[in-house]
Amino acid sequence: MNAIDPIFSTATRTARLRQMIVGNELEFMMEAHNGLSARIVREAGFKAIWGSGLAISAQYGVRDNNEASWTQVVDTLEFMADASDLPILLDGDTGYGNFNNVRRLVRKLEQRGIAGVCIEDKQFPKTNSFIDGERQPLAEIDEFCGKIKAGKDSQSDDNFSIVARVEALIAGWGMDEALRRAEAYRQAGADAILIHSKLSRPDEILAFAREWAGRGPLVIVPTKYYSTPTDVFRKAGISVVIWANHLIRVAASSMQAVAKEIHDSETLVNVEDRIASVNEIFRLQDADEYSAAEKMYLSGSQAPGAAVVLAASRGTGLEPLTEDRPKVMLPVAGKPLLRWLVDAFKKQSINDITVVGGYQAKAIDTAGIKLVLNEQYAQTGELASLACAADGLHTDTVIAYGDLLFRSYILRDLLESDAPFSVVVDSSLTTESNRSVRDFAYCSAADDRDLFGQKVLLRHVSSKGQEPAAGQAQAPHGRWIGLLNVRGEGRERLQKLLAELRTRDDFNTLDMPALLNALVAAGEEIEVKYVHGHWRGVNDLDDFRRAGDFAHTQTPFAVGGTDAEEAR
């Protein structure tokens, strides 16, 4: 795609569309059908939007037979124009009536900032060209020329464009009729000719272009002859290519697949990590602008949370794979283990992420994170790494092991806890997964998966498989997975306790379970959030192999790509 000229980007929408139509370079437009898709088209890098009649009708759930009124179409366009600053060329069907309807349409489009309209030489009400197109009657040439003239006389902006769409090839009237009509429309004042074809090959389009011989700008819609190399269009002198209906089609197929999966599995677990997050929808809705305005006009806005990731170790049992990189940079399903964790935090709007590195820290990808170093990583444990970042804890913070993969709801539910301290405990002790994790948790109550709202507190965490503390149950209630959330006043109390632990002679040997146990001993209540699977820890080669399979279930949702593992 051509780079956008700075002068182009500052011109009016109508001027930008006119420049695309009359310029010497092949240009492209992408279909959009509402405000959200218009914003997506802009972010993809396109320079203009095709306001597809088929797509706008489809998003209303009606046929492309003028069943959506022209006022409904114009209202939709207004949302699209608000959501994107790109010029929009409306697929205006036949102009929604006679010359008078076209005059009113042009005035209303200009009022809403629409850059142009394409009208086709069929009779109102129209039917989509690909539905028995050869049986659809065409308008008389003189009548259609009258519509073009009426539209051009009604526009107040000289750059507003009217594109005349020739349907003669679709209707089976032949090349001579198509050329005759196109020339008449050009002389009537059309700014460009859209020549349409239903064939799977571009032969008649290219033949038309040769005969047309550059008399005016030529626009095409290669929906049927989509396999044609784009360079063929350039060589033929085409001005604009319209990708006419692909966003509505991909939306339909994705919605069908996801709806069926949710219906069949009766759970959201298999799809939640494979579709756009709610936060991504918020972003596309420009929620950040509202948040900025909220900070300006409202008081008491809560500061965003933060995360600390402990990633200093090489990884015991993984030495063959970690000669030149730490464990957290091992590739899992196409991206480093650390990136899965960072992406999970960002998905929950946690963007202040500190990673404590040590072994081969230079190999850690620092995109989107702040890296601090534990220079004594080889002689110290997890608490020494945490201490390297403790002074930077200024807001609610999640502390995490760096070798975790988990379904997004686990972090989301942890963050929703109001407790000063909360942890995630996996109660699925009997499963084969995560057998290498030895941080067994003893709690105030076992996991009752049929009841919610029961407050469960952590009593003790056995450090790497040690025996439970005196008075604790012999059978653990689950495994602590390596996530600790610290909120509110808990942050200062954690920093104070960590400072006290640093005075101990054995501080350099202490791990995170030791910190949790010290918090409990100090009288702190640590709330337990139970889960039942849906996560992985990477502690050895077997874990690493399993991690790839688990991560693949987090990839974007595709038809036929469902995952039944741990679905309920």
Secondary structure as UniProt FT lines:
FT   HELIX           6..10
FT   HELIX           13..22
FT   STRAND          27..32
FT   HELIX           35..44
FT   STRAND          49..51
FT   HELIX           53..60
FT   TURN            64..66
FT   HELIX           70..83
FT   STRAND          88..91
FT   TURN            93..94
FT   HELIX           99..111
FT   TURN            112..113
FT   STRAND          116..120
FT   TURN            129..130
FT   HELIX           133..135
FT   HELIX           141..154
FT   TURN            158..159
FT   STRAND          161..166
FT   TURN            168..172
FT   HELIX           175..188
FT   STRAND          192..195
FT   HELIX           203..212
FT   TURN            213..214
FT   STRAND          218..220
FT   TURN            226..227
FT   HELIX           230..235
FT   TURN            236..237
FT   STRAND          240..243
FT   HELIX           246..265
FT   TURN            269..271
FT   HELIX           272..274
FT   HELIX           278..284
FT   TURN            285..286
FT   HELIX           287..297
FT   STRAND          306..311
FT   TURN            316..317
FT   HELIX           319..321
FT   HELIX           327..329
FT   STRAND          331..332
FT   TURN            333..334
FT   STRAND          335..336
FT   HELIX           337..347
FT   TURN            348..349
FT   STRAND          352..357
FT   TURN            359..360
FT   HELIX           361..363
FT   TURN            367..368
FT   STRAND          370..373
FT   TURN            375..379
FT   HELIX           382..390
FT   TURN            391..392
FT   STRAND          397..401
FT   TURN            402..403
FT   STRAND          404..406
FT   HELIX           408..415
FT   STRAND          421..426
FT   TURN            429..430
FT   TURN            433..436
FT   STRAND          440..443
FT   TURN            449..450
FT   STRAND          457..461
FT   HELIX           463..465
FT   TURN            470..471
FT   STRAND          478..486
FT   TURN            488..489
FT   HELIX           490..501
FT   TURN            502..503
FT   TURN            505..506
FT   HELIX           507..509
FT   HELIX           512..521
FT   TURN            522..523
FT   STRAND          526..531
FT   STRAND          535..537
FT   HELIX           541..552
FT   TURN            553..554
FT   TURN            559..560
FT   TURN            565..566
//
